[in-house]
Amino acid sequence: MKVIVFFALILCGFQSFALNNGLAKTPALGWNSWNFYHCSVNETIIMQAADSLIKSGLFKAGYKYVNIDDCWAFSRNSSGYVQADPTTFPRGIAYLANYVHSLGLLFGIYSDSGTETCAGRPGSLGYETQDATSYADWKVDYLKYDNCNSGEEPPQVRYPVMRDALNKTGRPIYFSMCEWGVNDPATWAPEVGNSWRTTQDIQPTWIHILNNLDLNADLYPYAGPGGWNDPDMLEIGVSSDVTFVESQAHFSLWSIVKSPLIIGCDLTSMDNNTQFILMNTEVIAVNQDSLGLQARIVSSIDPSVKSKTSSTQKFYKKPLENALPNSGLG
């Protein structure tokens, strides 16, 4: 299936409201370990990813979060506090956070709103206060919070518990809700998190990328400064199954729909094409525009009706607060 997408950028003034914890005035930019490494993650990989953000110039382009996904946690001690895997993270999470911070970057971690994470590691259900305290003590800046092994209690009940626990620590921690869009999080999550997944996990194929985009499209009224719809992380550079042109479109579309731009590839072995796409400063500027309105579909053409091609054509429009240089806007 092919989709041709057109979008227009216009300047105007609107204001959106979301959870006010002082964070996510624009969508988060950073890197996450899952899409490339999955559970094969360790201290060295995270430190090398942090180094690569600096050396590659991605940090200067705006990417600042270095986030561990699942598989860092190992057990709980006798007091119920979560412990890092002693084999893969032998010096602990506080050491790793300090290393990332020493480079001028921000550090993120992962947990789950159930009894176990999706990979079977300790979850935070029933331990929200202890885990939030640990994250604050470790100087964590970002929490991705998943939705596996959660029993019958709905996410509308489970996720605010962690929100409150994070807020009580007094440390500003970006709260990334990974609820998969199952219970329409866009309709209730703006008061809970800084971003909320609106889709199932993305895969490194064009059809999966388009599917996540479509599932996210009608949720534009709920996004704004402080809280963003999240169609999942970027697949750029993860697999050759996504072509260069598809990767360019992926990045541009995630930008205009104000998604967090979280890189998922191996930063230590990026090719020139991957780096070229991820460091397109004009596309990043659209994503980071302070007005914070998500692009919406204003019209579409069914190929069976009026199109001269076999592709569905969708037209997006996105207001901007500030004109881009050389864009002809403003």
C-alpha positions as CSV (number, residue, x, y, z in Angstrom):
1,M,0.0,0.0,0.0
2,K,1.2,3.5,-0.8
3,V,0.2,6.7,0.7
4,I,1.0,10.1,-0.7
5,V,1.0,12.8,2.0
6,F,0.9,16.5,1.5
7,F,1.1,19.0,4.4
8,A,0.8,22.7,4.8
9,L,2.3,24.9,7.6
10,I,0.4,28.0,8.6
11,L,1.1,30.6,11.3
12,C,-1.5,31.3,14.0
13,G,-2.1,31.5,17.7
14,F,-3.6,28.8,19.8
15,Q,-3.1,27.5,23.3
16,S,-3.3,24.0,24.6
17,F,-3.3,22.7,28.2
18,A,-2.1,19.5,29.7
19,L,-0.5,18.1,32.9
20,N,1.6,21.0,34.4
21,N,4.7,19.5,35.8
22,G,6.9,22.0,34.0
23,L,8.1,19.4,31.4
24,A,7.4,18.6,27.8
25,K,6.6,22.1,26.5
26,T,7.7,20.6,23.2
27,P,7.9,16.9,22.3
28,A,10.9,14.9,23.8
29,L,13.9,14.2,21.6
30,G,16.3,11.4,22.5
31,W,17.2,7.8,22.1
32,N,15.9,4.5,23.5
33,S,17.5,1.1,23.6
34,W,14.5,-1.1,22.7
35,N,14.1,-1.0,18.9
36,F,17.6,-2.2,18.2
37,Y,18.8,-4.0,21.3
38,H,15.6,-5.3,22.9
39,C,16.6,-7.2,26.0
40,S,20.3,-7.4,25.1
41,V,21.2,-4.1,26.8
42,N,23.9,-3.3,29.3
43,E,25.9,-0.5,30.9
44,T,28.4,-0.3,28.1
45,I,25.7,0.1,25.4
46,I,24.0,2.9,27.2
47,M,27.3,4.8,27.8
48,Q,28.3,4.3,24.2
49,A,24.9,5.6,23.1
50,A,25.4,8.7,25.2
51,D,28.9,9.3,23.8
52,S,27.5,8.9,20.3
53,L,24.8,11.5,20.8
54,I,27.5,14.0,21.6
55,K,30.1,12.9,18.9
56,S,27.6,12.7,16.1
57,G,26.1,16.1,16.6
58,L,22.7,14.8,17.5
59,F,22.8,16.5,20.9
60,K,23.4,19.9,19.2
61,A,20.5,19.1,16.9
62,G,18.2,18.8,20.1
63,Y,18.3,15.2,21.2
64,K,19.0,15.0,24.9
65,Y,17.4,11.9,26.5
66,V,19.3,8.6,26.8
67,N,16.7,6.0,27.8
68,I,17.1,2.4,29.0
69,D,14.1,0.3,28.1
70,D,13.2,-3.1,29.6
71,C,15.6,-5.6,31.1
72,W,17.7,-3.4,33.4
73,A,15.8,-4.5,36.6
74,F,16.7,-7.8,38.3
75,S,15.0,-8.1,41.7
76,R,13.8,-6.3,44.8
77,N,15.7,-6.2,48.1
78,S,14.2,-7.1,51.5
79,S,12.7,-3.6,51.8
80,G,11.1,-3.8,48.4
81,Y,13.4,-1.5,46.5
82,V,14.2,-2.5,42.9
83,Q,17.7,-3.5,42.1
84,A,19.6,-3.4,38.8
85,D,20.8,-6.5,37.1
86,P,24.3,-7.0,38.7
87,T,25.7,-8.7,35.5
88,T,24.6,-6.1,32.9
89,F,24.6,-3.0,35.1
90,P,27.3,-3.8,37.7
91,R,27.8,-0.2,38.9
92,G,24.1,0.5,39.2
93,I,21.8,3.0,37.8
94,A,22.9,6.0,39.7
95,Y,26.4,5.6,38.3
96,L,25.0,5.4,34.8
97,A,22.8,8.5,35.3
98,N,25.7,10.4,36.6
99,Y,27.8,9.5,33.5
100,V,25.0,10.6,31.1
101,H,24.5,13.8,33.1
102,S,28.3,14.5,32.9
103,L,27.9,14.8,29.2
104,G,25.1,17.4,29.5
105,L,22.4,14.8,28.6
106,L,19.3,13.6,30.4
107,F,18.8,10.1,31.6
108,G,15.7,7.9,31.3
109,I,14.6,4.6,32.6
110,Y,11.8,2.0,32.2
111,S,9.2,0.3,34.3
112,D,5.8,-1.3,34.1
113,S,2.4,-0.6,35.7
114,G,1.9,-4.3,36.3
115,T,3.5,-6.9,38.6
116,E,6.2,-7.7,35.9
117,T,7.5,-5.9,32.9
118,C,6.9,-7.2,29.4
119,A,10.2,-9.1,29.6
120,G,9.3,-10.6,33.0
121,R,11.4,-8.2,35.2
122,P,10.1,-6.6,38.4
123,G,7.1,-4.3,37.7
124,S,6.0,-1.3,39.8
125,L,2.5,-2.2,40.7
126,G,2.2,-1.9,44.4
127,Y,5.7,-0.4,44.6
128,E,5.1,2.9,43.0
129,T,6.3,5.1,45.9
130,Q,9.5,3.0,46.4
131,D,10.3,3.0,42.7
132,A,9.7,6.7,42.3
133,T,11.9,7.4,45.3
134,S,14.6,5.3,43.8
135,Y,14.4,7.1,40.4
136,A,14.6,10.4,42.1
137,D,17.6,9.3,44.2
138,W,19.3,8.0,41.1
139,K,18.6,11.4,39.4
140,V,16.4,9.9,36.6
141,D,14.9,12.5,34.3
142,Y,12.4,10.3,32.3
143,L,10.3,7.3,32.9
144,K,8.7,5.1,30.2
145,Y,5.9,3.2,31.9
146,D,4.5,0.1,30.2
147,N,1.3,-1.8,30.5
148,C,2.1,-5.6,30.8
149,N,1.0,-8.0,33.4
150,S,-1.4,-5.5,34.9
151,G,-4.4,-7.7,35.9
152,E,-7.9,-6.3,35.8
153,E,-7.3,-2.8,37.2
154,P,-7.7,-0.3,34.4
155,P,-4.9,2.0,33.4
156,Q,-7.0,5.0,34.3
157,V,-6.4,3.8,37.9
158,R,-2.8,2.5,37.7
159,Y,-1.1,5.3,35.9
160,P,-2.1,8.2,38.1
161,V,-0.6,6.3,41.1
162,M,2.8,6.5,39.5
163,R,2.2,10.1,38.4
164,D,1.5,11.1,42.0
165,A,4.5,9.1,43.3
166,L,6.8,10.9,40.9
167,N,5.5,14.3,41.7
168,K,5.9,13.6,45.5
169,T,9.6,13.1,45.0
170,G,10.0,16.8,44.1
171,R,12.2,15.8,41.1
172,P,10.8,16.7,37.6
173,I,10.6,13.4,35.8
174,Y,9.1,13.2,32.3
175,F,6.3,10.6,32.4
176,S,6.0,8.6,29.2
177,M,2.9,6.4,29.4
178,C,3.1,3.3,27.2
179,E,-0.5,2.1,27.4
180,W,-0.6,1.1,23.7
181,G,-3.8,3.1,23.0
182,V,-6.0,0.3,24.3
183,N,-8.2,2.4,26.6
184,D,-8.2,5.6,24.6
185,P,-5.5,7.3,26.7
186,A,-5.6,10.6,24.7
187,T,-9.0,11.3,26.3
188,W,-7.7,11.0,29.9
189,A,-3.9,11.0,29.8
190,P,-3.3,14.8,29.5
191,E,-3.9,15.1,33.2
192,V,-1.6,12.1,33.9
193,G,1.5,12.0,31.7
194,N,3.7,14.0,29.4
195,S,3.1,11.7,26.5
196,W,1.0,8.6,25.9
197,R,1.3,5.8,23.4
198,T,-1.7,5.8,21.0
199,T,-0.7,2.6,19.2
200,Q,0.7,-0.9,19.6
201,D,4.4,-1.3,19.2
202,I,5.9,0.0,15.9
203,Q,7.7,-2.4,13.6
204,P,10.4,-1.6,11.0
205,T,8.2,-1.9,8.0
206,W,6.4,0.9,6.0
207,I,3.0,-0.7,6.5
208,H,3.4,-0.6,10.3
209,I,4.6,3.0,10.2
210,L,1.6,4.0,8.2
211,N,-0.8,2.1,10.5
212,N,0.6,3.8,13.6
213,L,0.3,7.2,11.8
214,D,-3.4,6.5,10.9
215,L,-4.3,5.4,14.4
216,N,-2.8,8.6,15.8
217,A,-4.3,11.0,13.2
218,D,-7.7,11.8,14.7
219,L,-6.3,12.5,18.2
220,Y,-4.9,15.9,17.4
221,P,-7.3,17.8,19.7
222,Y,-5.7,16.2,22.8
223,A,-2.1,17.1,22.1
224,G,-0.3,20.3,23.2
225,P,2.4,21.8,25.3
226,G,3.0,19.5,28.3
227,G,1.4,16.4,26.8
228,W,1.7,14.6,23.4
229,N,0.2,11.8,21.4
230,D,2.9,9.2,20.9
231,P,2.7,6.8,17.8
232,D,5.9,5.1,19.1
233,M,9.6,5.4,18.5
234,L,11.4,6.0,15.3
235,E,12.5,3.1,13.1
236,I,15.0,5.1,11.1
237,G,18.2,3.2,10.7
238,V,17.0,0.1,12.6
239,S,16.4,-2.1,9.5
240,S,17.0,-2.0,5.8
241,D,13.4,-3.0,5.4
242,V,12.6,0.7,5.7
243,T,14.0,2.5,2.7
244,F,15.7,5.9,2.7
245,V,12.7,7.6,1.2
246,E,10.3,5.8,3.6
247,S,12.6,6.9,6.5
248,Q,12.5,10.5,5.3
249,A,8.7,10.4,5.2
250,H,8.6,8.7,8.6
251,F,10.7,11.4,10.2
252,S,8.7,14.2,8.6
253,L,5.4,12.8,9.5
254,W,6.3,12.1,13.1
255,S,7.5,15.7,13.2
256,I,4.3,17.3,12.0
257,V,2.1,15.2,14.3
258,K,4.2,16.4,17.2
259,S,5.3,13.0,18.3
260,P,8.2,12.6,20.6
261,L,11.2,11.9,18.4
262,I,12.9,9.0,20.1
263,I,15.7,7.4,18.0
264,G,15.8,3.6,18.1
265,C,18.8,2.6,16.0
266,D,22.4,1.7,17.0
267,L,23.9,5.2,17.3
268,T,27.5,3.8,17.2
269,S,27.0,2.5,13.6
270,M,24.7,5.0,11.9
271,D,25.2,5.3,8.2
272,N,25.3,8.7,6.5
273,N,21.7,8.5,5.3
274,T,20.4,7.8,8.9
275,Q,22.4,10.7,10.3
276,F,21.3,13.0,7.5
277,I,17.6,12.3,8.2
278,L,17.8,12.5,12.0
279,M,19.7,15.8,11.9
280,N,17.4,17.7,9.5
281,T,17.1,20.8,11.6
282,E,14.2,22.3,9.7
283,V,12.1,19.1,10.3
284,I,13.1,19.2,13.9
285,A,12.1,22.8,14.1
286,V,8.6,22.0,13.0
287,N,8.3,19.3,15.7
288,Q,9.7,21.7,18.3
289,D,7.6,24.8,17.3
290,S,6.3,26.3,20.5
291,L,2.7,26.6,19.4
292,G,2.4,22.8,19.8
293,L,-0.5,21.9,17.6
294,Q,-0.5,18.5,16.0
295,A,-1.0,18.4,12.2
296,R,-4.4,17.1,11.1
297,I,-5.8,15.6,8.0
298,V,-7.9,18.2,6.2
299,S,-8.7,16.2,3.0
300,S,-7.9,12.9,1.3
301,I,-8.4,11.4,-2.1
302,D,-9.5,7.9,-2.6
303,P,-7.6,6.5,-5.6
304,S,-10.8,4.8,-6.9
305,V,-12.5,8.2,-7.3
306,K,-10.5,11.2,-8.6
307,S,-6.8,10.3,-8.4
308,K,-4.5,9.6,-11.3
309,T,-2.4,7.3,-9.2
310,S,-3.1,4.1,-7.3
311,S,-2.1,5.7,-4.0
312,T,-4.3,7.2,-1.3
313,Q,-3.5,10.9,-0.9
314,K,-3.8,12.6,2.4
315,F,-3.4,16.3,3.1
316,Y,-2.2,17.5,6.5
317,K,-2.3,21.0,7.9
318,K,-0.2,22.2,10.8
319,P,-0.2,25.7,12.4
320,L,3.1,27.2,13.5
321,E,4.0,29.8,16.0
322,N,7.2,30.8,14.1
323,A,8.0,30.7,10.4
324,L,10.9,28.5,9.3
325,P,13.9,30.1,7.7
326,N,13.6,30.1,3.9
327,S,10.2,28.6,4.1
328,G,8.3,31.5,2.7
329,L,6.1,31.6,5.8
330,G,5.6,34.7,7.9
